[in-house]
Amino acid sequence: MRVAPWLALGCTLALAATGNTLHQDKMKRSLIFFPGDEVGVAAASDAALALPENLDLNELDTVGLSRVNAINNITDFAKLFGLELPEEDLVVRLGGASQVADMATCKTELQTVQLELPVEADTLYYPTCVRVEQCGGCCFGPQLTCRPTSTTITTVRVLKTAVGGSVGVRGTGRRRRRDTVPSYYEAEVVKHETCQCGCRVRQEDCNLNIHAYMESECACICKNKDAKAKCEQQKNSRYWDNDSCTCYCRRPVDCSSGEFFSQVSCT
C-alpha cells in the first residue's frame, strides 16, 4: 500500500513538533526544584541569617548554629549574616598591621595525650605522653561541643626499663648496683579521624527509666511531665530536679529525734 507524500510529510512534521514539545517540557522540569533536591537545599542554605537581638549567637536554633559552626573566617561570617566589612583603608589607619583571625573550628589537630601505662614498682617508661590527631576547636551553642565521629586505635612502642635484684660482692659485704632490664612496651592511644560539633549531653548520659532523650535539644527530658508541671506551680516552696525527675522542698528542716522530714508535705 502506497502512502500519499503529503500524508507522510504531515506525520513527520507532527512527530517533530511532538518531540520538540517533549524536549521543552523536559527542559522546563529540569529547572524546577522539588523538596529534597540537593540544589534546592543548597539554595536555601545560602539565605542570610538574622542576628539575635542581643547579639548572642548561642541563642540561634540548631540549624543556625550548624551553619555558624561550619565557617571559619570573617568574610564568610559577614556573608552569613549580611554584614558589611570595614573598609581596608580604615583598618590600616586604625593600626591594621595585625593578622586577620580565623575561627578555630572543630576539626582534628595534634593534641598532647598521656599514655595509659602500668604502675609498677622499680619500673620506668619513656615517653609517657605523645602528640596524636584528636578533635579540637570551638563550637557555638552552650549545648554543643567538638566530638569525634570516627576513631581508630593506634599502637605506639615505648621503652620500659625495669630494675632487677641486687647481688652481694663476695668478700666485701657490699651490694652491687642493681641491673636494669630494658624492653619495649606497646601502648594504645585513640586517634580521631573526623569531628563535628555535637551534643554535650548524649543518650547514654540519660537514665532511660525516667528520661527521654531529645536530640534536637541535646537534653534528657523527664518522662513524668505532669509531676513536673505540678511541682513548678509550687515554685515558692518546691523545685524540680531534672537529674532525678523529683520534686523537692526548698527549705528542708532538721527534725528532732524520732521524727523525719517529709518531702511530700515539706514538714
C-alpha positions in Angstrom: 0.0 0.0 0.0 1.4 3.3 -1.0 1.2 6.3 1.3 0.5 9.7 -0.2 3.6 12.0 0.0 1.6 14.8 1.6 0.4 12.4 4.4 4.0 11.2 5.2 5.2 14.7 5.3 2.4 15.7 7.7 3.2 12.8 10.0 6.9 13.7 10.0 6.2 17.3 10.9 3.8 16.2 13.7 6.3 13.9 15.2 9.0 16.6 15.1 6.7 19.0 16.8 5.8 16.5 19.4 9.5 15.8 20.0 10.3 19.5 20.4 7.4 19.8 22.9 8.6 16.9 25.0 12.1 18.3 24.9 10.9 21.7 26.1 8.8 20.1 28.8 11.8 18.1 30.0 14.0 21.3 30.0 11.3 23.2 32.0 11.1 20.3 34.5 14.9 20.3 34.9 14.6 23.9 36.2 12.1 23.0 38.9 13.5 22.0 42.3 11.5 19.7 44.4 11.8 19.2 48.2 14.9 17.1 48.9 16.7 18.2 45.7 20.4 19.0 46.6 20.3 22.2 44.5 17.2 23.4 46.3 18.7 22.7 49.7 22.0 24.4 48.7 20.0 27.5 47.6 18.1 27.6 50.9 21.4 27.4 52.8 22.6 30.5 51.1 20.0 32.6 52.7 21.4 35.1 55.3 20.7 34.6 59.0 19.3 37.2 61.2 21.5 38.2 64.2 19.9 37.7 67.6 18.7 41.0 69.2 21.2 40.7 72.0 24.0 39.6 69.5 24.4 36.3 71.5 25.0 33.6 68.8 24.3 30.9 71.4 20.6 31.8 71.1 20.4 30.6 67.5 18.4 27.5 66.7 20.2 24.2 65.9 20.1 24.9 62.2 21.6 28.4 62.6 24.2 27.0 65.0 25.3 24.3 62.5 25.7 27.0 59.8 27.8 29.2 62.0 30.0 26.3 63.2 30.7 25.4 59.5 32.6 28.6 58.7 36.0 29.7 59.9 36.7 33.2 58.6 35.4 36.8 58.9 34.4 37.1 55.3 32.1 34.1 55.4 30.7 35.2 58.8 29.8 38.6 57.3 28.2 37.0 54.3 26.2 34.6 56.5 24.6 37.5 58.5 24.5 40.0 55.7 27.1 42.3 57.3 29.3 44.8 55.5 33.0 44.6 56.4 35.0 47.7 57.3 37.0 49.3 54.5 40.6 48.3 54.3 42.0 51.8 54.4 40.1 52.4 57.7 41.6 49.3 59.2 45.1 50.5 58.2 44.5 54.0 59.7 43.5 52.3 63.0 46.8 50.4 63.1 45.8 47.5 61.0 49.2 45.7 60.7 47.7 42.8 62.6 46.7 39.5 61.1 43.1 38.7 60.4 42.0 36.0 62.8 40.4 32.7 61.7 38.0 30.8 63.9 39.4 27.6 65.4 36.6 25.4 64.1 36.0 21.8 65.2 38.5 19.5 63.4 41.3 17.1 64.1 44.6 18.6 65.2 47.7 17.5 67.2 46.9 17.1 70.9 49.0 16.1 73.8 47.8 12.8 75.2 49.0 11.0 78.3 49.7 7.3 77.6 47.9 4.7 79.8 50.9 2.9 81.3 51.1 0.3 84.1 52.1 1.4 87.5 54.8 -1.0 88.7 57.5 -0.7 91.3 61.1 -0.2 90.1 59.9 0.3 86.5 60.3 3.3 84.2 58.5 4.1 81.0 59.6 6.6 78.4 57.9 8.5 76.8 54.8 9.0 78.9 52.9 11.3 76.5 52.6 11.7 72.8 51.0 14.0 70.2 48.2 12.5 68.2 45.4 13.8 66.0 42.3 14.4 68.1 39.4 16.7 68.0 39.9 20.4 69.0 38.3 23.7 68.4 35.2 25.8 69.3 31.5 25.3 68.8 28.9 28.0 69.2 26.0 26.9 71.4 26.2 26.0 75.1 24.7 22.6 74.4 27.3 21.7 71.7 30.9 20.5 71.9 33.6 19.3 69.5 33.2 15.5 69.4 34.8 12.7 67.3 32.5 11.0 64.8 35.1 8.3 63.9 38.2 7.0 65.7 40.9 4.4 65.3 43.3 2.8 67.8 47.0 3.4 67.2 49.7 1.3 68.9 52.9 3.0 70.0 56.0 1.5 71.4 57.7 2.9 74.4 60.9 2.0 76.3 60.3 0.0 79.5 63.2 -0.1 82.0 62.9 -2.4 85.0 65.3 -2.9 87.8 66.5 -6.4 88.7 67.6 -7.6 92.1 70.9 -6.6 93.6 73.6 -9.1 94.5 76.4 -9.0 97.0 80.1 -8.7 96.1 81.9 -11.7 97.6 84.3 -10.9 100.4 83.4 -7.2 100.7 80.0 -7.2 102.4 78.8 -4.6 99.9 75.9 -5.0 97.5 76.5 -4.4 93.8 74.3 -1.9 92.0 71.1 -3.5 90.7 71.0 -4.3 87.0 68.5 -2.6 84.7 66.5 -4.7 82.2 65.3 -2.7 79.1 62.5 -3.9 76.9 59.7 -2.4 74.8 56.1 -2.0 75.8 53.2 -1.3 73.5 50.6 1.2 74.5 47.3 2.0 72.8 46.2 5.6 72.0 42.9 6.8 70.4 43.3 8.7 67.1 40.3 10.8 66.0 39.6 10.6 62.2 36.7 13.0 61.9 35.0 15.5 64.1 31.9 17.7 64.3 30.0 19.9 66.8 27.7 17.6 68.6 25.6 17.5 71.8 27.4 17.7 75.1 24.6 15.5 76.7 24.1 12.3 74.8 21.6 9.5 75.1 24.0 7.4 77.2 24.0 10.3 79.8 20.3 9.8 80.4 18.6 7.5 82.8 16.2 5.9 80.3 14.0 4.7 83.1 12.9 8.2 83.9 14.2 10.2 80.9 13.6 10.5 77.2 16.4 11.8 75.1 15.7 14.8 72.9 18.5 15.1 70.4 17.1 18.4 69.0 17.5 19.9 72.4 20.6 17.9 73.4 18.9 17.2 76.7 17.4 14.4 78.9 13.7 15.2 79.4 11.8 13.8 82.3 9.0 11.5 81.3 6.7 12.4 84.2 5.7 15.8 82.7 2.6 16.1 84.8 4.5 15.8 88.0 7.0 18.5 86.8 4.2 20.9 85.9 2.5 20.4 89.2 5.8 21.0 91.0 6.6 24.2 89.1 3.2 25.6 90.1 4.5 25.5 93.7 7.8 27.2 92.9 7.7 29.3 96.1 8.1 26.1 98.3 9.3 23.5 95.8 11.7 23.0 92.9 12.1 20.4 90.2 15.3 18.4 89.9 15.8 17.2 86.2 18.5 14.7 87.1 16.3 12.7 89.4 13.0 13.9 88.0 11.8 14.6 91.5 10.1 17.5 93.2 11.9 18.7 96.3 11.2 21.1 99.1 13.1 24.4 99.0 13.6 24.7 102.8 14.0 21.3 104.5 14.4 21.4 108.2 16.2 19.3 110.8 13.8 17.2 112.9 14.1 16.2 116.5 15.0 12.6 117.5 12.5 10.0 116.3 11.0 12.3 113.6 11.8 12.7 109.9 11.3 15.4 107.3 8.7 14.7 104.6 9.4 15.7 101.0 5.7 15.3 100.4 4.3 17.8 102.9 7.6 19.8 103.3 7.1 19.5 107.1 
